[in-house]
């Protein structure tokens, strides 16, 4: 399976693989996965559905934030399904996700 991703519930930009980041948006690789009734997962998104050693069951949907966005939003624990990223967090124009870290 190729690259896939979901959009952050706060900024609406996708979790980015380290292979798709630039100097400006590298913070979008550090993510939080909110899980119902369990502690969130924090780590680096690999672009293939894994945050560090945790594999996201993409059939069940995903509730994700960039770590910085999660902090900015007050560290929410409510599970809200994230939208699938049409650009798969990898196939996008250089400036599409070229934004500074919000915190």
C-alpha positions as CSV (number, residue, x, y, z in Angstrom):
1,X,0.0,0.0,0.0
2,X,1.2,3.5,-0.8
3,X,1.2,6.7,1.2
4,X,-2.0,7.7,3.0
5,X,-2.9,10.2,5.6
6,X,-5.7,12.2,7.4
7,X,-6.1,15.9,8.0
8,X,-5.5,17.4,11.4
9,X,-8.8,18.2,13.2
10,X,-7.4,21.7,14.1
11,X,-5.6,23.1,11.1
12,X,-7.1,20.8,8.4
13,X,-3.7,20.1,6.9
14,X,-2.5,16.4,6.7
15,X,-0.1,14.5,8.8
16,X,3.0,14.5,6.7
17,X,5.6,11.8,6.2
18,X,9.1,13.0,7.0
19,X,9.8,12.4,3.3
20,X,7.3,15.1,2.4
21,X,8.3,17.8,4.8
22,X,10.3,21.0,4.3
23,X,12.2,23.1,6.8
24,X,9.1,25.2,7.4
25,X,6.5,22.4,7.8
26,X,8.6,19.6,9.4
27,X,6.5,20.1,12.6
28,X,3.6,18.5,10.7
29,X,5.3,15.1,11.1
30,X,4.9,15.1,14.9
31,X,1.3,14.0,15.5
32,X,-1.1,12.9,18.2
33,X,-3.6,10.1,17.6
34,X,-6.6,10.3,19.9
35,X,-8.1,6.9,20.8
36,X,-11.5,6.4,22.6
37,X,-11.0,5.5,26.2
38,X,-7.3,5.1,25.9
39,X,-4.2,7.4,26.1
40,X,-3.3,9.3,22.9
41,X,-0.4,8.2,20.8
42,X,2.3,10.8,20.2
43,X,5.1,10.5,17.7
44,X,6.4,10.7,14.1
45,X,4.0,9.8,11.3
46,X,5.7,7.5,8.7
47,X,3.2,8.1,5.8
48,X,2.0,4.5,5.8
49,X,-0.4,4.6,8.8
50,X,2.1,4.2,11.6
51,X,3.0,6.6,14.4
52,X,6.2,5.3,15.8
53,X,5.3,1.6,16.5
54,X,1.5,2.2,16.7
55,X,-0.3,1.1,13.5
56,X,-3.5,3.0,12.8
57,X,-6.5,0.8,11.8
58,X,-7.5,3.0,8.9
59,X,-10.7,1.1,8.2
60,X,-11.9,2.4,11.6
61,X,-11.1,6.0,10.8
62,X,-8.6,8.2,12.6
63,X,-8.7,11.1,15.0
64,X,-5.5,13.0,14.6
65,X,-3.8,16.3,15.2
66,X,-0.4,17.7,14.7
67,X,1.3,17.8,18.1
68,X,1.5,21.6,18.0
69,X,-2.2,21.9,16.9
70,X,-3.3,19.5,19.6
71,X,-1.5,21.7,22.2
72,X,-3.0,24.9,20.7
73,X,-6.5,23.3,20.9
74,X,-6.1,22.6,24.6
75,X,-5.1,18.9,24.2
76,X,-8.6,17.5,23.4
77,X,-9.3,13.8,24.2
78,X,-12.7,13.6,22.4
79,X,-12.6,11.2,19.4
80,X,-13.7,13.2,16.3
81,X,-13.1,11.4,13.0
82,X,-10.5,13.2,10.9
83,X,-11.1,13.7,7.2
84,X,-9.0,11.6,4.8
85,X,-6.3,13.6,3.1
86,X,-6.9,13.6,-0.6
87,X,-3.2,14.4,-1.3
88,X,-2.2,11.4,0.9
89,X,0.1,13.7,3.0
90,X,2.7,13.3,0.3
91,X,1.5,14.2,-3.2
92,X,1.1,18.0,-3.1
93,X,2.5,21.2,-4.5
94,X,5.5,22.6,-2.6
95,X,3.5,25.5,-1.1
96,X,0.2,23.7,-0.2
97,X,1.2,22.9,3.4
98,X,4.0,25.5,3.8
99,X,2.9,27.0,7.1
100,X,4.8,27.9,10.3
101,X,4.2,26.0,13.5
102,X,1.2,27.6,15.4
103,X,2.8,27.4,18.8
